[in-house]
């Protein structure tokens, strides 16, 4: 059996809000369309699953790690093909703010250009998350 070690890229942003607040907001799938455009512009809870119908990848199912006190926002995205993409994400306290770190894994067969584009999409999503949370106002959803 051939062993394959996927390349990873850690993409992060600092958010000037408490880690708990960022985690609470970002861990709620209902908020994804506001900041995670890579998953689409709408998401609905259907039969106990979070379904993004208008995803650029087609209809996908998003499942987050159970609520936890460690800032783990890992989520699996099940693609229309049935393939599951695991996305490790952490919210790490940093003084009165926090850092959100997304580990982008390079799937086998992904070209350099596709991997670069994926990294740019993740970076843009994290920048949106930062803007949403730092602008203030009611984020209770």
Backbone as CSV, one residue per row, in Angstrom:
resi,resn,N_x,N_y,N_z,CA_x,CA_y,CA_z,C_x,C_y,C_z
1,UNK,0.848,-1.177,0.000,0.000,0.000,0.000,0.895,1.243,0.000
2,UNK,0.612,2.160,-0.889,1.398,3.388,-0.993,0.955,4.376,0.076
3,UNK,1.924,4.969,0.733,1.636,5.966,1.762,1.604,7.351,1.126
4,UNK,0.641,8.158,1.515,0.525,9.508,0.968,0.398,10.493,2.123
5,UNK,1.273,11.483,2.141,1.197,12.540,3.129,0.731,13.801,2.424
6,UNK,-0.452,14.252,2.772,-1.009,15.435,2.133,-0.283,16.690,2.603
7,UNK,-0.116,17.609,1.678,0.441,18.914,2.024,-0.637,19.696,2.765
8,UNK,-0.224,20.463,3.759,-1.157,21.301,4.506,-0.697,22.744,4.460
9,UNK,-1.649,23.640,4.535,-1.344,25.059,4.663,-2.229,25.599,5.778
10,UNK,-1.593,26.259,6.750,-2.333,26.845,7.865,-2.629,28.301,7.512
11,UNK,-3.906,28.611,7.466,-4.350,29.955,7.099,-5.042,30.527,8.321
12,UNK,-4.640,31.738,8.732,-5.194,32.261,9.978,-5.475,33.752,9.885
13,UNK,-6.297,34.184,10.830,-6.547,35.606,10.998,-6.736,35.877,12.483
14,UNK,-6.335,37.072,12.895,-6.568,37.506,14.273,-7.891,38.263,14.293
15,UNK,-8.726,37.965,15.279,-10.014,38.646,15.426,-10.035,39.320,16.791
16,UNK,-10.338,40.593,16.795,-10.335,41.375,18.029,-11.664,41.212,18.768
17,UNK,-11.980,39.971,19.101,-13.149,39.607,19.900,-12.733,38.414,20.745
18,UNK,-13.380,38.209,21.888,-13.028,37.074,22.740,-13.206,35.738,22.010
19,UNK,-12.325,34.797,22.304,-12.362,33.484,21.659,-13.719,32.811,21.816
20,UNK,-14.319,32.923,22.999,-15.610,32.263,23.234,-16.687,32.833,22.313
21,UNK,-16.677,34.143,22.111,-17.663,34.775,21.238,-17.475,34.333,19.787
22,UNK,-16.225,34.285,19.352,-15.931,33.857,17.977,-16.340,32.403,17.790
23,UNK,-15.991,31.559,18.754,-16.357,30.145,18.678,-17.878,29.979,18.632
24,UNK,-18.588,30.667,19.532,-20.051,30.538,19.575,-20.681,30.921,18.242
25,UNK,-20.207,31.989,17.647,-20.754,32.446,16.373,-20.390,31.489,15.233
26,UNK,-19.097,31.181,15.114,-18.627,30.390,13.970,-19.059,28.932,14.039
27,UNK,-19.360,28.424,15.237,-19.769,27.022,15.358,-21.241,26.810,15.027
28,UNK,-21.976,27.875,14.799,-23.394,27.758,14.443,-23.512,27.715,12.915
29,UNK,-23.859,26.553,12.354,-23.935,26.437,10.901,-24.876,27.451,10.246
30,UNK,-25.868,27.930,10.966,-26.795,28.911,10.397,-26.078,30.194,9.991
31,UNK,-24.920,30.470,10.606,-24.157,31.679,10.289,-23.214,31.515,9.095
32,UNK,-23.018,30.291,8.623,-22.049,30.053,7.548,-22.239,30.934,6.313
33,UNK,-23.461,31.133,5.822,-23.604,31.950,4.604,-23.103,33.384,4.762
34,UNK,-23.080,33.884,6.006,-22.632,35.257,6.227,-21.120,35.403,6.082
35,UNK,-20.375,34.302,6.336,-18.921,34.446,6.301,-18.197,33.363,5.503
36,UNK,-18.762,32.186,5.353,-18.067,31.082,4.666,-18.641,30.878,3.270
37,UNK,-18.377,31.807,2.397,-18.937,31.765,1.049,-18.476,30.556,0.248
38,UNK,-17.356,29.981,0.651,-16.876,28.778,-0.022,-17.867,27.631,0.080
39,UNK,-18.756,27.705,1.065,-19.783,26.676,1.227,-21.119,27.081,0.609
40,UNK,-21.198,28.285,0.059,-22.441,28.710,-0.575,-23.067,29.888,0.124
41,UNK,-24.194,30.324,-0.424,-24.841,31.513,0.132,-26.117,31.194,0.901
42,UNK,-26.400,29.909,1.095,-27.536,29.538,1.942,-27.286,28.146,2.518
43,UNK,-27.864,27.929,3.694,-27.767,26.615,4.336,-29.055,26.395,5.115
44,UNK,-29.543,25.169,5.094,-30.785,24.832,5.786,-30.604,23.536,6.557
45,UNK,-31.331,23.439,7.670,-31.321,22.201,8.453,-32.450,21.335,7.914
46,UNK,-32.087,20.214,7.308,-33.058,19.312,6.691,-32.840,17.913,7.260
47,UNK,-33.884,17.360,7.869,-33.801,16.015,8.453,-32.577,15.847,9.355
48,UNK,-32.303,16.883,10.169,-31.215,16.807,11.142,-29.832,17.068,10.579
49,UNK,-29.730,17.408,9.289,-28.429,17.691,8.678,-28.418,19.112,8.144
50,UNK,-27.237,19.734,8.144,-27.067,21.062,7.564,-26.697,20.893,6.093
51,UNK,-27.564,21.387,5.215,-27.408,21.216,3.770,-27.207,22.584,3.120
52,UNK,-26.099,22.706,2.391,-25.865,23.909,1.589,-26.220,23.538,0.152
53,UNK,-27.334,24.070,-0.328,-27.838,23.723,-1.659,-27.134,24.488,-2.766
54,UNK,-26.703,25.710,-2.481,-26.155,26.555,-3.541,-24.639,26.644,-3.484
55,UNK,-24.034,25.624,-2.906,-22.585,25.586,-2.819,-21.967,25.556,-4.216
56,UNK,-20.796,26.181,-4.381,-20.088,26.076,-5.664,-19.770,24.617,-6.020
57,UNK,-19.779,23.743,-5.001,-19.481,22.324,-5.216,-20.743,21.517,-5.469
58,UNK,-21.918,22.173,-5.475,-23.188,21.461,-5.559,-23.794,21.340,-4.167
59,UNK,-24.718,20.412,-4.005,-25.376,20.193,-2.713,-24.418,19.469,-1.786
60,UNK,-24.087,20.099,-0.651,-23.155,19.495,0.300,-23.795,19.434,1.682
61,UNK,-23.317,18.482,2.472,-23.746,18.328,3.865,-22.578,18.772,4.741
62,UNK,-22.867,19.638,5.712,-21.838,20.160,6.613,-22.123,19.645,8.023
63,UNK,-21.114,19.038,8.652,-21.264,18.521,10.013,-20.098,18.996,10.868
64,UNK,-20.397,19.764,11.920,-19.376,20.285,12.824,-19.082,19.298,13.946
65,UNK,-17.876,19.442,14.516,-17.516,18.709,15.724,-18.524,19.087,16.814
66,UNK,-18.756,18.197,17.774,-19.669,18.539,18.870,-19.179,19.785,19.606
67,UNK,-20.102,20.542,20.210,-19.694,21.718,20.990,-18.636,21.322,22.010
68,UNK,-17.631,22.192,22.157,-16.549,21.874,23.067,-15.941,23.152,23.614
69,UNK,-15.172,23.013,24.679,-14.558,24.169,25.343,-13.149,24.448,24.830
70,UNK,-12.715,23.717,23.815,-11.334,23.822,23.338,-11.189,24.656,22.065
71,UNK,-12.295,25.180,21.538,-12.225,25.990,20.325,-12.075,25.182,19.058
72,UNK,-12.429,23.906,19.114,-12.315,23.042,17.938,-13.569,23.231,17.074
73,UNK,-13.345,23.758,15.860,-14.429,23.997,14.897,-14.302,23.071,13.694
74,UNK,-13.688,21.923,13.889,-13.540,20.996,12.772,-14.907,20.725,12.164
75,UNK,-14.932,20.590,10.854,-16.180,20.249,10.189,-15.901,19.407,8.955
76,UNK,-16.810,18.469,8.725,-16.737,17.617,7.549,-17.733,18.132,6.528
77,UNK,-17.295,18.175,5.283,-18.164,18.557,4.174,-18.295,17.329,3.282
78,UNK,-19.525,16.816,3.170,-19.776,15.672,2.300,-20.202,16.198,0.944
79,UNK,-19.385,15.913,-0.059,-19.608,16.394,-1.416,-20.680,15.553,-2.115
80,UNK,-21.221,16.060,-3.224,-22.226,15.294,-3.958,-21.742,13.890,-4.346
81,UNK,-20.436,13.713,-4.542,-19.868,12.414,-4.913,-19.868,11.427,-3.742
82,UNK,-20.116,11.944,-2.523,-20.032,11.114,-1.328,-18.694,11.257,-0.625
83,UNK,-17.718,11.884,-1.310,-16.415,12.130,-0.692,-16.590,13.081,0.481
84,UNK,-15.868,12.809,1.572,-15.930,13.654,2.758,-14.604,14.405,2.889
85,UNK,-14.706,15.718,2.981,-13.531,16.568,3.160,-13.519,17.026,4.616
86,UNK,-12.450,16.666,5.337,-12.313,17.046,6.746,-11.557,18.371,6.812
87,UNK,-12.126,19.346,7.516,-11.545,20.683,7.623,-11.222,20.999,9.077
88,UNK,-9.953,20.882,9.484,-9.576,21.227,10.848,-9.536,22.755,11.032
89,UNK,-10.234,23.237,12.062,-10.267,24.671,12.349,-10.186,24.843,13.864
90,UNK,-9.406,25.844,14.303,-9.275,26.119,15.732,-9.473,27.596,16.007
91,UNK,-10.107,27.887,17.143,-10.181,29.246,17.667,-9.283,29.245,18.894
92,UNK,-8.230,30.053,18.841,-7.215,30.050,19.896,-7.200,31.415,20.574
93,UNK,-7.420,31.426,21.887,-7.409,32.684,22.636,-6.055,33.365,22.488
94,UNK,-6.088,34.698,22.367,-4.876,35.505,22.233,-5.153,36.841,22.907
95,UNK,-4.873,36.902,24.203,-5.188,38.108,24.963,-6.694,38.319,24.988
96,UNK,-7.139,39.529,24.630,-8.577,39.814,24.613,-9.203,39.421,23.277
97,UNK,-8.386,38.988,22.330,-8.874,38.547,21.031,-8.591,37.070,20.833
98,UNK,-8.504,36.678,19.571,-8.209,35.287,19.281,-7.656,35.150,17.867
99,UNK,-7.120,33.992,17.603,-6.680,33.652,16.262,-7.525,32.476,15.797
100,UNK,-8.008,32.554,14.555,-8.730,31.443,13.954,-7.792,30.838,12.920
101,UNK,-7.531,29.534,13.068,-6.598,28.840,12.180,-7.344,27.727,11.444
102,UNK,-7.302,27.791,10.128,-7.907,26.781,9.247,-6.758,26.008,8.611
103,UNK,-6.764,24.693,8.752,-5.748,23.871,8.113,-6.313,23.344,6.800
104,UNK,-5.788,23.875,5.710,-6.213,23.448,4.382,-5.358,22.263,3.961
105,UNK,-6.004,21.142,3.723,-5.315,19.929,3.298,-5.401,19.817,1.773
106,UNK,-4.301,19.504,1.154,-4.271,19.347,-0.296,-4.667,17.915,-0.646
107,UNK,-5.776,17.779,-1.341,-6.258,16.452,-1.732,-5.397,15.892,-2.857
108,UNK,-5.273,14.581,-2.914,-4.522,13.975,-4.021,-5.099,14.438,-5.367
109,UNK,-4.209,14.739,-6.289,-4.640,15.151,-7.618,-4.959,16.631,-7.754
110,UNK,-4.843,17.383,-6.658,-5.109,18.823,-6.701,-3.899,19.536,-7.299
111,UNK,-4.139,20.314,-8.340,-3.042,21.050,-8.978,-2.578,22.189,-8.079
112,UNK,-1.389,22.708,-8.370,-0.878,23.857,-7.630,-1.863,25.017,-7.721
113,UNK,-2.405,25.249,-8.919,-3.351,26.348,-9.128,-4.628,26.140,-8.318
114,UNK,-5.165,24.921,-8.285,-6.370,24.636,-7.495,-6.105,24.820,-6.001
115,UNK,-4.945,24.369,-5.541,-4.597,24.500,-4.132,-4.450,25.982,-3.761
116,UNK,-3.826,26.759,-4.645,-3.680,28.206,-4.425,-5.067,28.863,-4.369
117,UNK,-5.950,28.483,-5.278,-7.299,29.047,-5.313,-8.076,28.676,-4.042
118,UNK,-7.956,27.417,-3.605,-8.610,26.989,-2.361,-8.108,27.817,-1.181
119,UNK,-6.789,28.041,-1.120,-6.207,28.827,-0.031,-6.737,30.262,-0.064
120,UNK,-6.873,30.825,-1.246,-7.406,32.187,-1.368,-8.858,32.252,-0.905
121,UNK,-9.648,31.214,-1.219,-11.050,31.187,-0.775,-11.135,31.098,0.748
122,UNK,-10.307,30.259,1.354,-10.303,30.128,2.813,-9.881,31.454,3.444
123,UNK,-8.851,32.074,2.901,-8.375,33.354,3.424,-9.476,34.416,3.334
124,UNK,-10.194,34.447,2.228,-11.295,35.406,2.060,-12.411,35.122,3.063
125,UNK,-12.715,33.839,3.290,-13.746,33.480,4.275,-13.337,33.941,5.675
126,UNK,-12.082,33.731,6.053,-11.629,34.158,7.376,-11.635,35.678,7.494
127,UNK,-11.318,36.377,6.424,-11.371,37.846,6.440,-12.810,38.315,6.639
128,UNK,-13.779,37.627,6.012,-15.195,37.968,6.205,-15.618,37.708,7.645
129,UNK,-15.166,36.565,8.208,-15.489,36.247,9.601,-14.980,37.359,10.512
130,UNK,-13.770,37.815,10.277,-13.180,38.903,11.060,-14.036,40.170,10.945
131,UNK,-14.420,40.544,9.725,-15.247,41.752,9.524,-16.587,41.628,10.225
132,UNK,-17.235,40.478,10.080,-18.547,40.265,10.700,-18.454,40.419,12.215
133,UNK,-17.456,39.797,12.822,-17.364,39.802,14.282,-16.828,41.104,14.851
134,UNK,-15.996,41.803,14.107,-15.444,43.053,14.632,-16.339,44.259,14.370
135,UNK,-17.350,44.120,13.537,-18.207,45.269,13.227,-19.221,45.545,14.334
136,UNK,-19.397,44.573,15.242,-20.313,44.788,16.360,-21.746,44.516,15.975
137,UNK,-22.639,44.941,16.835,-24.054,44.727,16.570,-24.504,43.373,17.087
138,UNK,-25.751,43.042,16.780,-26.349,41.800,17.244,-25.922,40.650,16.345
139,UNK,-25.249,39.662,16.929,-24.826,38.487,16.170,-25.476,37.245,16.738
140,UNK,-26.589,37.406,17.399,-27.208,36.257,18.053,-27.917,35.341,17.080
141,UNK,-28.135,35.803,15.822,-28.714,34.953,14.789,-30.156,34.774,14.986
